[in-house]
Amino acid sequence: MRSAASSRFVRRLNRKAGREEGRIEVFPSCLPVFLLILVSLASCTADVGENPDADADPDADADADADSDVDSDTDADADADADADADADADGDGDADVQPAAYPVDDLDALALVIVVGDSLAEGYNAEGNNGPRGRGYARLLVTNHSDFPDYAGHDLATLYPGVDFRTVTESGAQSGEALDNLQGALSGDLPASVAGDVLVLINAGGNDFNDSVQTMLFADATRTAAEELRANLGEMIRLVRDRYEDPGAGKEVVALVDNIHDPTDGQGTVPDQFDDGFCETIQNPMFTADLRAQALENLATMNEAIAAETEEQAGFLVDIHAGLLGHGMNSGADRLIDGDCAHPTSEGHDFIRRLAWEVLTGERYGG
């Protein structure tokens, strides 16, 4: 056993308390063509500006309280503390050595079930076989590697946890509210009522919340409203799975991995002229000016911040596919891992996302 149930919950609380917040600049994975209807209006509308700075971190009060604690160690306690300090200083340099961070796999003593929830990327769209038994969707590859990717032979969840069950709750084009509805339906239907071990839930949702509304894409107030709804939906998804399957007394844990949104333009906001299909057509439209692209980037950053914040709040783990896929988008030539629609990863792109997720899950990365 890697750890007792109580230790796992302590690690979860420590992760929640210790993470740093980050701002992620991204470009939408797809935008509706009807964006052009409101381009003129958006160009003439003044930006409402940023929110005021957030209130001071409430954790500062807790830190101050912790600093004010009186050390009540007895002499025996002091001796024990000194011994512990000596043990921590394994290299003898006088400083306590930094211990490696725990990975999510450390919380999965006996993984019984993997659930993938979300939209077309979660569905394995554009990967050969999608999430089917021999599919190449990133979620399927996490569970069962495909022979096309020999670097990960034996490095999958089915090898670590023989007999693990894999279920998909996905819908192409789903917004986060629809993904939540689909999960609620699956919990009332096809998903098992209970399992004998731990559960891993993989979530990719939120891109369509942004892409399906011109107002959300271009107006900061609408973006903030959509971001709040997205955050609430993500939190409820994780809570529902935990309510169903997590049982600390029985040592059953639920671990959540949540994707953010990639940028097919490699941070440039434009793509080469030869790409004009799907979302590429929207990016190529001459009415989509540099100012509008910049505004869309700023507003989508707000959405991605909501994903990161709620993942942290729920003590989940963020899979930063945005950072990972920079340099593999439409401007990357032979290194491109995004299909010609400027939206969906290729089969190799799904493999790449699997590698990112596996590294978050285990700390391990194999091959290139």
Residue frames relative to the residue before (quaternion, step in Angstrom):
aa qw qx qy qz dx dy dz
M 1.0000 0.0000 0.0000 0.0000 0.00 0.00 0.00
R 0.4320 -0.7158 0.4765 0.2721 3.58 -0.87 0.88
S 0.7952 -0.1264 0.1275 0.5792 3.60 1.00 -0.79
A 0.5237 -0.6007 0.4963 0.3444 3.53 -1.29 0.39
A 0.6638 -0.5204 0.3494 0.4080 3.56 -1.22 0.49
S 0.6493 0.5211 -0.3376 0.4392 3.61 0.92 -0.81
S 0.6459 0.5158 -0.3283 0.4571 3.59 0.98 -0.76
R 0.6281 0.5418 -0.3428 0.4410 3.56 1.05 -0.73
F 0.6785 0.4726 -0.3069 0.4712 3.59 0.95 -0.76
V 0.5878 0.5409 -0.3715 0.4732 3.60 1.11 -0.55
R 0.6488 0.5072 -0.3235 0.4660 3.59 0.95 -0.85
R 0.6341 0.5305 -0.3423 0.4463 3.58 1.00 -0.80
L 0.6614 0.4980 -0.3061 0.4699 3.58 0.93 -0.88
N 0.6465 0.5135 -0.3225 0.4629 3.58 1.00 -0.79
R 0.6306 0.5205 -0.3393 0.4652 3.60 1.02 -0.77
K 0.6616 0.5170 -0.3079 0.4475 3.56 0.94 -0.95
A 0.7020 0.4692 -0.2706 0.4625 3.58 0.96 -0.84
G 0.7764 0.4416 -0.1966 0.4045 3.57 0.98 -0.81
R 0.5594 0.6369 -0.4110 0.3354 3.60 1.13 -0.24
E 0.3630 -0.7036 0.5672 0.2271 3.53 -1.20 0.59
E 0.4141 -0.6910 0.5317 0.2614 3.53 -1.04 0.77
G 0.0669 -0.8018 0.5934 0.0236 3.58 -1.10 0.73
R 0.3657 -0.7051 0.5657 0.2213 3.52 -1.20 0.59
I 0.1450 -0.8053 0.5737 0.0363 3.55 -0.79 1.03
E 0.2188 -0.7659 0.5918 0.1235 3.56 -0.69 1.09
V 0.0486 0.8180 -0.5663 0.0885 3.57 -0.70 1.07
F 0.3021 -0.6954 0.6086 0.2338 3.53 -1.38 0.13
P 0.5793 -0.6179 0.3824 0.3694 3.62 -0.88 0.77
S 0.5029 -0.6622 0.4721 0.2927 3.54 -1.11 0.75
C 0.7782 -0.1052 0.0206 0.6188 3.57 1.21 -0.35
L 0.1361 -0.7747 0.6131 0.0741 3.58 -1.11 0.68
P 0.4904 -0.6697 0.4610 0.3139 3.60 -0.94 0.78
V 0.5767 -0.6057 0.4225 0.3494 3.55 -1.09 0.74
F 0.6371 0.5496 -0.3468 0.4144 3.57 1.05 -0.65
L 0.3199 0.7314 -0.5137 0.3143 3.60 1.25 0.31
L 0.6423 0.5738 -0.3314 0.3851 3.56 0.98 -0.87
I 0.5326 0.6452 -0.4097 0.3637 3.61 1.16 -0.49
L 0.8000 0.2915 -0.1325 0.5074 3.58 0.94 -0.92
V 0.3391 0.7653 -0.4971 0.2283 3.61 1.20 0.20
S 0.6648 0.5041 -0.3148 0.4526 3.58 0.89 -0.93
L 0.6446 0.5202 -0.3169 0.4620 3.56 0.97 -0.87
A 0.6720 0.5018 -0.3020 0.4533 3.57 0.91 -0.92
S 0.6467 0.5386 -0.3236 0.4324 3.56 1.01 -0.80
C 0.7278 0.4274 -0.2329 0.4832 3.57 1.14 -0.64
T 0.6198 0.5655 -0.3359 0.4281 3.59 1.24 -0.17
A 0.4199 -0.7069 0.5060 0.2607 3.59 -0.82 0.93
D 0.4995 -0.6384 0.4991 0.3062 3.54 -1.10 0.76
V 0.4322 -0.7189 0.4846 0.2480 3.54 -0.92 0.89
G 0.5192 -0.6723 0.4034 0.3401 3.61 1.22 -0.12
E 0.6442 -0.5493 0.3988 0.3524 3.45 -1.39 0.13
N 0.5944 -0.5340 0.4601 0.3871 3.53 -1.31 0.32
P 0.5547 -0.5609 0.4638 0.4033 3.62 -1.11 0.43
D 0.6523 -0.4961 0.3865 0.4232 3.51 -1.25 0.40
A 0.5248 -0.6343 0.4674 0.3221 3.52 -1.09 0.78
D 0.6297 -0.5262 0.4062 0.4019 3.52 -1.26 0.46
A 0.6702 -0.4869 0.3673 0.4229 3.53 -1.23 0.41
D 0.6128 -0.5867 0.3969 0.3503 3.53 -1.12 0.82
P 0.3844 -0.7345 0.5024 0.2456 3.62 -0.63 1.08
D 0.5540 0.6127 -0.4038 0.3932 3.58 1.18 -0.41
A 0.5289 0.6395 -0.4164 0.3714 3.61 1.21 -0.42
D 0.6249 0.5332 -0.3477 0.4519 3.58 1.05 -0.74
A 0.6545 0.5081 -0.3172 0.4613 3.55 0.99 -0.88
D 0.6303 0.5294 -0.3362 0.4577 3.57 1.04 -0.78
A 0.6538 0.5161 -0.3201 0.4515 3.56 0.97 -0.87
D 0.6335 0.5212 -0.3327 0.4651 3.56 1.04 -0.80
A 0.6531 0.5140 -0.3263 0.4503 3.56 0.95 -0.88
D 0.6471 0.5251 -0.3238 0.4480 3.60 1.01 -0.80
S 0.7017 0.4903 -0.2764 0.4368 3.58 1.06 -0.69
D 0.4417 0.7026 -0.4630 0.3114 3.59 1.27 -0.09
V 0.3651 -0.7182 0.5513 0.2169 3.58 -1.07 0.81
D 0.4082 -0.7054 0.5244 0.2465 3.59 -0.85 0.98
S 0.0880 -0.8320 0.5478 0.0025 3.59 -0.51 1.21
D 0.2678 0.7853 -0.5204 0.2022 3.59 1.18 0.46
T 0.3657 -0.6708 0.5943 0.2512 3.56 -1.13 0.71
D 0.7051 -0.4229 0.3246 0.4675 3.55 -1.30 0.08
A 0.6473 0.5183 -0.3246 0.4550 3.57 0.97 -0.82
D 0.6345 0.5219 -0.3279 0.4664 3.54 1.03 -0.82
A 0.6399 0.5377 -0.3244 0.4430 3.56 0.97 -0.87
D 0.6423 0.5124 -0.3254 0.4680 3.57 1.00 -0.83
A 0.6565 0.5113 -0.3099 0.4599 3.54 0.97 -0.87
D 0.6341 0.5271 -0.3284 0.4607 3.55 1.05 -0.81
A 0.6427 0.5255 -0.3273 0.4513 3.57 0.99 -0.84
D 0.6391 0.5163 -0.3266 0.4671 3.57 1.02 -0.80
A 0.6501 0.5145 -0.3186 0.4596 3.56 0.98 -0.84
D 0.6355 0.5256 -0.3291 0.4599 3.56 1.00 -0.82
A 0.6482 0.5161 -0.3210 0.4587 3.57 0.98 -0.84
D 0.6401 0.5177 -0.3239 0.4663 3.56 1.03 -0.80
A 0.6551 0.5190 -0.3164 0.4487 3.58 1.00 -0.84
D 0.6945 0.4329 -0.2640 0.5105 3.57 1.12 -0.69
A 0.0454 -0.8631 0.5027 0.0142 3.56 0.59 1.17
D 0.7276 0.4308 -0.2633 0.4644 3.58 1.04 -0.65
G 0.4831 -0.7298 0.3971 0.2762 3.61 1.28 0.15
D 0.4775 0.6897 -0.4413 0.3188 3.60 1.15 0.41
G 0.6143 -0.5820 0.3413 0.4092 3.59 1.27 0.16
D 0.7059 0.3850 -0.2516 0.5387 3.58 1.26 -0.22
A 0.5200 -0.6176 0.4820 0.3404 3.56 -1.09 0.73
D 0.4287 -0.7071 0.4997 0.2579 3.56 -0.86 0.95
V 0.4743 -0.6593 0.5046 0.2927 3.58 -1.10 0.76
Q 0.3072 -0.7579 0.5501 0.1694 3.56 -0.78 1.05
P 0.5335 -0.6333 0.4399 0.3477 3.60 -1.00 0.73
A 0.5277 -0.6347 0.4642 0.3212 3.56 -1.12 0.75
A 0.4920 -0.6333 0.5035 0.3215 3.55 -1.13 0.64
Y 0.2953 -0.7315 0.5874 0.1809 3.55 -1.16 0.66
P 0.6681 -0.5195 0.3318 0.4167 3.60 -1.14 0.49
V 0.5995 0.5781 -0.3720 0.4100 3.59 1.03 -0.69
D 0.5843 0.5920 -0.3694 0.4144 3.60 1.17 -0.51
D 0.6675 0.4844 -0.2930 0.4837 3.57 1.24 -0.42
L 0.6650 0.4950 -0.2902 0.4781 3.58 1.29 -0.19
D 0.1390 -0.8273 0.5423 0.0466 3.55 0.16 1.31
A 0.7946 -0.0113 0.0648 0.6036 3.57 0.94 -0.90
L 0.1264 -0.8297 0.5411 0.0532 3.58 0.30 1.27
A 0.1406 -0.8193 0.5549 0.0332 3.55 -0.73 1.14
L 0.8233 0.1109 0.0088 0.5566 3.58 1.05 -0.75
V 0.0917 -0.7457 0.6578 0.0530 3.56 -1.12 0.85
I 0.0657 -0.7823 0.6194 0.0056 3.57 -0.85 1.04
V 0.1119 -0.7609 0.6335 0.0845 3.60 -0.92 0.89
V 0.0963 -0.8057 0.5839 -0.0272 3.54 -0.82 1.14
G 0.5737 0.6390 -0.4193 0.2945 3.58 -1.02 0.69
D 0.7527 -0.4132 0.3318 0.3907 3.49 -1.28 -0.71
S 0.8310 -0.2441 0.1416 0.4795 3.58 -1.20 -0.51
L 0.6332 0.5157 -0.3543 0.4556 3.60 0.99 -0.67
A 0.6406 0.5068 -0.3132 0.4844 3.57 1.00 -0.81
E 0.6415 0.5431 -0.3043 0.4482 3.56 1.14 -0.70
G 0.4688 -0.6747 0.4432 0.3585 3.58 1.23 -0.38
Y 0.2307 0.8118 -0.5075 0.1735 3.56 1.26 0.41
N 0.8282 0.2207 -0.2161 0.4676 3.52 -1.10 0.94
A 0.5962 0.5007 -0.3782 0.5008 3.60 1.25 -0.09
E 0.5402 -0.6310 0.4388 0.3429 3.57 -0.91 0.84
G 0.8274 0.1689 -0.1590 0.5115 3.55 -0.76 1.07
N 0.3124 -0.7751 0.4927 0.2427 3.60 1.31 -0.07
N 0.7554 -0.3286 0.2639 0.5017 3.60 -0.75 -1.06
G 0.3318 0.7630 -0.4918 0.2566 3.57 1.22 0.44
P 0.7691 -0.3988 0.2348 0.4408 3.59 -1.28 0.16
R 0.7723 0.2147 -0.1481 0.5793 3.62 1.08 -0.62
G 0.3368 0.7888 -0.4572 0.2353 3.57 1.21 0.49
R 0.3718 -0.7251 0.5461 0.1944 3.50 -1.39 0.29
G 0.3190 0.7188 -0.5375 0.3044 3.60 1.17 0.52
Y 0.6154 -0.6056 0.3404 0.3724 3.57 -0.98 0.79
A 0.6458 0.5172 -0.3367 0.4495 3.60 1.00 -0.73
R 0.6389 0.5105 -0.3252 0.4748 3.58 0.98 -0.80
L 0.6607 0.5132 -0.3183 0.4460 3.61 0.92 -0.85
L 0.5941 0.5534 -0.3678 0.4533 3.59 1.08 -0.62
V 0.7092 0.4407 -0.2538 0.4883 3.55 1.01 -0.84
T 0.8076 0.0046 0.0571 0.5870 3.57 0.80 -1.05
N 0.3337 -0.7596 0.5237 0.1936 3.58 -0.38 1.18
H 0.3377 -0.7104 0.5795 0.2132 3.54 -1.26 0.55
S 0.5864 -0.6190 0.3998 0.3363 3.57 -1.07 0.74
D 0.5255 0.6209 -0.4150 0.4076 3.60 1.23 -0.23
F 0.7529 0.3143 -0.1664 0.5538 3.58 1.23 -0.44
P 0.1045 -0.8694 0.4798 0.0559 3.59 0.51 1.20
D 0.5169 0.6407 -0.4295 0.3714 3.63 1.14 -0.40
Y 0.7656 0.3609 -0.1828 0.5002 3.58 1.09 -0.70
A 0.2853 0.7404 -0.5444 0.2721 3.56 1.16 0.52
G 0.8220 0.1595 -0.1509 0.5254 3.57 -0.66 1.10
H 0.6656 0.4405 -0.2996 0.5226 3.59 1.30 -0.01
D 0.4920 0.6013 -0.4755 0.4128 3.53 0.39 1.29
L 0.6761 -0.5316 0.3322 0.3872 3.54 -1.26 0.36
A 0.6163 0.5497 -0.3567 0.4368 3.58 1.08 -0.62
T 0.6353 0.5036 -0.3290 0.4843 3.59 1.15 -0.53
L 0.6826 0.4755 -0.2885 0.4740 3.58 0.96 -0.86
Y 0.8032 0.1382 -0.0251 0.5789 3.57 1.02 -0.85
P 0.1932 -0.8162 0.5331 0.1108 3.62 0.28 1.21
G 0.7986 0.2816 -0.2288 0.4802 3.55 -0.97 0.93
V 0.3828 0.7285 -0.4937 0.2812 3.62 1.23 0.07
D 0.3646 -0.7312 0.5456 0.1864 3.56 -1.00 0.92
F 0.1442 -0.7881 0.5956 0.0587 3.59 -1.03 0.86
R 0.0015 -0.8040 0.5925 -0.0504 3.57 -0.72 1.13
T 0.2166 -0.7714 0.5867 0.1175 3.58 -1.07 0.78
V 0.0251 -0.7493 0.6617 -0.0032 3.54 -1.05 0.91
T 0.3225 0.7685 -0.4618 0.3034 3.55 0.50 1.25
E 0.0192 -0.7730 0.6341 0.0009 3.53 -1.28 0.52
S 0.4377 -0.6941 0.5071 0.2637 3.56 -0.73 1.05
G 0.8108 0.2400 -0.2027 0.4939 3.56 -0.86 1.00
A 0.4613 0.7088 -0.4429 0.2977 3.61 1.23 -0.09
Q 0.3239 -0.6772 0.6239 0.2172 3.51 -1.14 0.76
S 0.6957 -0.4962 0.2980 0.4254 3.58 -1.20 0.34
G 0.6232 0.5324 -0.3469 0.4557 3.60 1.05 -0.64
E 0.6552 0.4868 -0.3050 0.4907 3.57 1.06 -0.75
A 0.6191 0.5269 -0.3444 0.4696 3.58 1.05 -0.70
L 0.6289 0.5201 -0.3234 0.4789 3.57 1.07 -0.76
D 0.6421 0.5141 -0.3207 0.4696 3.59 0.94 -0.86
N 0.6524 0.5177 -0.3146 0.4554 3.58 0.96 -0.87
L 0.6469 0.5107 -0.3170 0.4693 3.57 1.02 -0.79
Q 0.6384 0.5202 -0.3290 0.4622 3.58 0.96 -0.85
G 0.6527 0.5127 -0.3075 0.4653 3.56 1.00 -0.82
A 0.6662 0.5007 -0.3036 0.4619 3.57 0.97 -0.85
L 0.6397 0.5159 -0.3275 0.4662 3.59 1.04 -0.72
S 0.6849 0.4408 -0.2753 0.5108 3.56 1.19 -0.52
G 0.7583 0.3709 -0.1853 0.5030 3.55 1.29 -0.25
D 0.8910 0.0940 -0.0272 0.4433 3.53 -0.42 -1.31
L 0.6084 0.5583 -0.3799 0.4169 3.62 1.05 -0.53
P 0.5542 -0.6361 0.4110 0.3454 3.60 -0.98 0.77
A 0.5483 -0.6248 0.4530 0.3222 3.55 -1.15 0.68
S 0.7851 -0.0517 0.0425 0.6158 3.57 1.12 -0.61
V 0.1747 -0.7622 0.6112 0.1223 3.55 -1.29 0.36
A 0.5842 -0.6333 0.4003 0.3121 3.54 -1.23 0.48
G 0.8039 0.2118 -0.1083 0.5450 3.60 1.22 -0.21
D 0.7879 -0.3135 0.2531 0.4657 3.54 -1.17 -0.72
V 0.2694 -0.7473 0.5899 0.1451 3.55 -1.36 0.35
L 0.1512 -0.7462 0.6430 0.0831 3.55 -1.12 0.85
V 0.0793 -0.7856 0.6127 0.0351 3.58 -0.81 1.02
L 0.1757 -0.7680 0.6137 0.0525 3.55 -0.90 1.10
I 0.0508 -0.8231 0.5653 -0.0194 3.60 -0.70 1.07
N 0.0699 0.7369 -0.6714 0.0361 3.52 -1.02 0.94
A 0.3150 0.7250 -0.5416 0.2862 3.57 -0.23 1.31
G 0.5915 0.5975 -0.4267 0.3333 3.56 -1.23 0.50
G 0.5776 0.6040 -0.3871 0.3896 3.59 1.06 -0.58
N 0.7049 0.4596 -0.2709 0.4674 3.57 0.92 -0.88
D 0.5199 0.6015 -0.4231 0.4346 3.60 1.21 -0.35
F 0.7027 0.4448 -0.2405 0.5006 3.55 1.05 -0.83
N 0.7265 0.4953 -0.2599 0.3993 3.56 0.77 -1.10
D 0.7029 0.5171 -0.2714 0.4060 3.56 1.04 -0.75
S 0.7387 0.3415 -0.2171 0.5390 3.61 1.23 -0.04
V 0.4022 -0.7169 0.5179 0.2366 3.56 -0.66 1.13
Q 0.6304 0.5375 -0.3396 0.4454 3.58 1.00 -0.81
T 0.6576 0.5083 -0.3148 0.4584 3.58 0.94 -0.87
M 0.6609 0.5211 -0.3094 0.4427 3.57 0.99 -0.77
L 0.8249 0.3220 -0.1140 0.4504 3.56 0.87 -0.97
F 0.7622 0.3464 -0.1891 0.5132 3.62 1.12 -0.48
A 0.4886 -0.7236 0.4086 0.2658 3.56 -0.60 1.20
D 0.6314 0.5368 -0.3468 0.4392 3.62 0.97 -0.77
A 0.6699 0.4841 -0.2952 0.4792 3.56 0.93 -0.91
T 0.6199 0.5444 -0.3397 0.4515 3.57 1.04 -0.74
R 0.6676 0.5021 -0.3122 0.4525 3.58 0.88 -0.90
T 0.6316 0.5213 -0.3331 0.4673 3.58 1.03 -0.74
A 0.6685 0.4920 -0.2956 0.4730 3.57 0.93 -0.92
A 0.6371 0.5334 -0.3296 0.4483 3.59 1.02 -0.77
E 0.6346 0.5192 -0.3286 0.4688 3.58 1.03 -0.76
E 0.6584 0.4960 -0.3080 0.4750 3.59 0.99 -0.83
L 0.6260 0.5355 -0.3284 0.4622 3.57 1.00 -0.82
R 0.6677 0.5024 -0.3082 0.4548 3.55 0.86 -0.96
A 0.6519 0.5127 -0.3171 0.4600 3.59 0.94 -0.85
N 0.6663 0.5057 -0.3084 0.4530 3.59 0.96 -0.84
L 0.6434 0.5130 -0.3251 0.4660 3.59 0.97 -0.81
G 0.6558 0.5182 -0.3104 0.4527 3.55 0.93 -0.89
E 0.6675 0.5002 -0.3039 0.4603 3.56 0.96 -0.85
M 0.5964 0.5559 -0.3676 0.4474 3.60 1.04 -0.69
I 0.6964 0.4672 -0.2822 0.4660 3.57 0.80 -1.00
R 0.6486 0.5203 -0.3243 0.4512 3.59 0.97 -0.83
L 0.6390 0.5352 -0.3337 0.4403 3.59 0.95 -0.81
V 0.6705 0.4836 -0.3027 0.4742 3.57 0.93 -0.89
R 0.6555 0.4982 -0.3183 0.4699 3.59 0.98 -0.78
D 0.6358 0.5317 -0.3382 0.4457 3.58 0.95 -0.81
R 0.6871 0.4839 -0.2842 0.4614 3.57 1.03 -0.77
Y 0.8588 0.2512 -0.0620 0.4423 3.56 0.70 -1.10
E 0.6439 0.5442 -0.3533 0.4055 3.62 1.06 -0.49
D 0.0684 0.7807 -0.6139 0.0953 3.56 -0.92 1.00
P 0.2558 -0.8144 0.4981 0.1521 3.60 0.08 1.27
G 0.6383 0.5505 -0.3361 0.4201 3.57 0.97 -0.77
A 0.7244 0.3868 -0.2209 0.5261 3.55 1.16 -0.67
G 0.5186 -0.6656 0.4020 0.3555 3.59 1.29 0.10
K 0.4792 0.6660 -0.4384 0.3669 3.60 1.19 0.49
E 0.1220 -0.8140 0.5679 0.0006 3.56 -0.70 1.16
V 0.1815 -0.7229 0.6488 0.1537 3.55 -1.30 0.49
V 0.0957 -0.7792 0.6191 0.0181 3.57 -0.83 1.07
A 0.1631 -0.7974 0.5778 0.0615 3.60 -0.93 0.95
L 0.0931 -0.7453 0.6585 0.0474 3.56 -1.02 0.95
V 0.0721 -0.8180 0.5702 -0.0226 3.58 -0.70 1.12
D 0.3242 -0.7531 0.5455 0.1738 3.59 -0.84 1.03
N 0.2746 -0.6817 0.6301 0.2506 3.53 -1.30 0.38
I 0.6267 -0.5846 0.3969 0.3285 3.61 -1.28 -0.16
H 0.3752 -0.7564 0.4988 0.1958 3.58 -0.81 1.01
D 0.3680 -0.7085 0.5680 0.2000 3.54 -1.35 0.37
P 0.2759 -0.8032 0.5014 0.1654 3.64 -0.27 1.19
T 0.6548 0.5267 -0.3177 0.4392 3.60 1.23 -0.29
D 0.4165 -0.7237 0.4563 0.3075 3.62 1.27 0.05
G 0.7085 -0.4738 0.2544 0.4570 3.56 1.06 0.77
Q 0.5953 0.6074 -0.3521 0.3907 3.60 1.26 -0.03
G 0.4047 -0.7390 0.4574 0.2843 3.59 1.17 -0.40
T 0.7374 0.2822 -0.1944 0.5821 3.58 1.30 -0.02
V 0.2151 -0.7510 0.6059 0.1502 3.56 -1.31 0.28
P 0.6434 -0.5284 0.3725 0.4100 3.63 -1.16 0.43
D 0.6579 -0.5788 0.3302 0.3510 3.53 -1.12 0.79
Q 0.6427 0.5642 -0.3471 0.3848 3.61 1.01 -0.71
F 0.6569 0.4752 -0.3221 0.4887 3.61 1.19 -0.27
D 0.1689 0.8105 -0.5367 0.1628 3.58 -0.35 1.24
D 0.5163 0.6339 -0.4186 0.3954 3.58 1.21 0.43
G 0.8487 0.1743 -0.1068 0.4877 3.56 -1.20 0.54
F 0.8359 -0.0861 0.1027 0.5323 3.55 -0.85 -1.01
C 0.5374 0.6155 -0.4036 0.4117 3.59 1.18 -0.47
E 0.6188 0.5567 -0.3458 0.4331 3.59 1.04 -0.77
T 0.6434 0.5133 -0.3185 0.4701 3.57 1.02 -0.81
I 0.6584 0.5065 -0.3122 0.4610 3.58 0.91 -0.90
Q 0.6924 0.4994 -0.2767 0.4411 3.59 1.00 -0.85
N 0.5272 0.6631 -0.4234 0.3211 3.61 1.11 -0.51
P 0.4686 -0.7149 0.4393 0.2762 3.61 -0.71 1.03
M 0.6054 0.5562 -0.3677 0.4347 3.61 1.17 -0.36
F 0.5985 0.5221 -0.3626 0.4876 3.58 1.26 -0.30
T 0.1362 -0.8599 0.4907 0.0355 3.52 0.29 1.36
A 0.6885 -0.4608 0.3598 0.4292 3.52 -1.33 0.18
D 0.6397 0.5252 -0.3304 0.4537 3.60 1.01 -0.77
L 0.6685 0.4876 -0.3048 0.4716 3.58 0.95 -0.83
R 0.6144 0.5303 -0.3473 0.4698 3.58 1.05 -0.72
A 0.6569 0.5110 -0.3133 0.4573 3.56 0.93 -0.89
Q 0.6537 0.5054 -0.3182 0.4647 3.58 1.00 -0.79
A 0.6381 0.5195 -0.3247 0.4665 3.56 1.02 -0.81
L 0.6274 0.5319 -0.3292 0.4637 3.58 1.02 -0.80
E 0.6697 0.5040 -0.2967 0.4576 3.56 0.91 -0.94
N 0.6923 0.4755 -0.2871 0.4607 3.56 0.89 -0.90
L 0.6557 0.4926 -0.3271 0.4695 3.58 0.99 -0.70
A 0.5595 0.5786 -0.3894 0.4478 3.57 1.15 -0.51
T 0.6149 0.5406 -0.3413 0.4617 3.58 1.06 -0.70
M 0.6448 0.5085 -0.3201 0.4724 3.57 0.99 -0.80
N 0.6857 0.4881 -0.2929 0.4537 3.57 0.88 -0.91
E 0.5940 0.5466 -0.3612 0.4668 3.57 1.12 -0.59
A 0.6236 0.5317 -0.3397 0.4615 3.58 1.07 -0.70
I 0.6265 0.5255 -0.3351 0.4680 3.59 1.00 -0.79
A 0.6864 0.4831 -0.2899 0.4599 3.58 0.84 -0.97
A 0.6688 0.5165 -0.3090 0.4363 3.58 0.92 -0.90
E 0.7031 0.4517 -0.2883 0.4674 3.59 0.87 -0.86
T 0.5839 0.5546 -0.3697 0.4636 3.57 1.11 -0.60
E 0.6608 0.4886 -0.2970 0.4861 3.56 0.98 -0.85
E 0.6456 0.5359 -0.3250 0.4362 3.58 0.90 -0.90
Q 0.7293 0.4068 -0.2191 0.5046 3.56 1.06 -0.81
A 0.4272 -0.7126 0.4505 0.3267 3.62 1.30 0.16
G 0.3666 0.7000 -0.5155 0.3315 3.54 1.03 0.89
F 0.4538 -0.6704 0.5219 0.2689 3.55 -1.33 -0.22
L 0.3168 -0.7629 0.5401 0.1611 3.57 -0.77 1.09
V 0.1942 -0.7343 0.6401 0.1158 3.55 -1.00 0.93
D 0.2265 -0.8257 0.5089 0.0891 3.56 -0.27 1.31
I 0.0483 -0.8272 0.5598 -0.0040 3.56 0.28 1.27
H 0.5369 0.6080 -0.4130 0.4142 3.59 1.18 -0.37
A 0.7065 0.4366 -0.2631 0.4910 3.58 0.75 -1.02
G 0.6630 0.5370 -0.3144 0.4163 3.57 0.94 -0.85
L 0.7533 0.4062 -0.2126 0.4716 3.58 0.97 -0.84
L 0.4256 0.6558 -0.5015 0.3706 3.62 1.18 0.09
G 0.7610 0.2815 -0.2389 0.5334 3.54 -0.75 1.05
H 0.7096 0.3623 -0.2533 0.5487 3.56 1.34 0.14
G 0.4860 0.6716 -0.4191 0.3704 3.56 1.27 0.40
M 0.8217 -0.3003 0.1900 0.4456 3.52 -1.31 -0.38
N 0.6958 0.4561 -0.2708 0.4843 3.61 1.19 -0.40
S 0.5849 0.6485 -0.3349 0.3538 3.59 1.26 0.05
G 0.4641 -0.7121 0.4369 0.2942 3.59 1.24 0.21
A 0.8539 -0.0813 0.0812 0.5076 3.56 -0.88 -1.00
D 0.6471 0.5288 -0.3186 0.4475 3.60 1.22 -0.35
R 0.4069 0.7475 -0.4523 0.2667 3.59 1.29 0.01
L 0.0990 -0.7921 0.6019 0.0202 3.54 -1.01 0.97
I 0.5912 0.5211 -0.3625 0.4975 3.59 1.34 0.23
D 0.4973 -0.6798 0.4570 0.2860 3.56 -0.93 0.92
G 0.7060 -0.5047 0.3174 0.3822 3.55 -1.31 0.26
D 0.5951 0.5570 -0.3802 0.4372 3.61 1.23 0.00
C 0.4339 -0.7250 0.4323 0.3149 3.60 1.32 0.07
A 0.6741 0.5075 -0.2886 0.4524 3.60 1.19 0.32
H 0.8291 0.2457 -0.0881 0.4944 3.56 0.66 -1.11
P 0.5057 -0.6373 0.4830 0.3239 3.58 -1.04 0.70
T 0.4909 -0.5960 0.5423 0.3312 3.53 -1.30 0.45
S 0.7004 -0.3940 0.3341 0.4925 3.60 -1.26 -0.11
E 0.6574 0.4904 -0.3079 0.4823 3.57 1.01 -0.80
G 0.6134 0.5404 -0.3434 0.4623 3.57 1.14 -0.60
H 0.6283 0.5091 -0.3333 0.4848 3.57 1.03 -0.72
D 0.6137 0.5289 -0.3456 0.4736 3.59 1.04 -0.73
F 0.6484 0.5242 -0.3161 0.4526 3.57 0.96 -0.86
I 0.6532 0.4964 -0.3149 0.4772 3.59 0.96 -0.85
R 0.5976 0.5479 -0.3541 0.4662 3.58 1.07 -0.73
R 0.6510 0.5206 -0.3175 0.4520 3.59 0.93 -0.88
L 0.6369 0.5149 -0.3230 0.4743 3.57 1.01 -0.81
A 0.6826 0.4851 -0.2886 0.4642 3.57 0.88 -0.94
W 0.6396 0.5236 -0.3291 0.4565 3.59 0.99 -0.79
E 0.6468 0.5124 -0.3209 0.4648 3.57 1.04 -0.76
V 0.6290 0.5046 -0.3335 0.4884 3.60 1.03 -0.74
L 0.6944 0.5036 -0.2742 0.4347 3.56 0.93 -0.92
T 0.8421 0.2017 -0.0454 0.4981 3.59 0.86 -0.98
G 0.4413 -0.6734 0.4737 0.3570 3.59 1.18 -0.50
E 0.6287 0.5479 -0.3181 0.4509 3.58 1.28 0.07
R 0.0060 0.7698 -0.6382 0.0053 3.55 -1.16 0.71
Y 0.1289 -0.8138 0.5661 0.0262 3.56 -0.85 0.98
G 0.8056 0.2612 -0.2043 0.4910 3.56 -1.14 0.64
G 0.7856 -0.3438 0.2430 0.4535 3.56 -1.25 -0.48
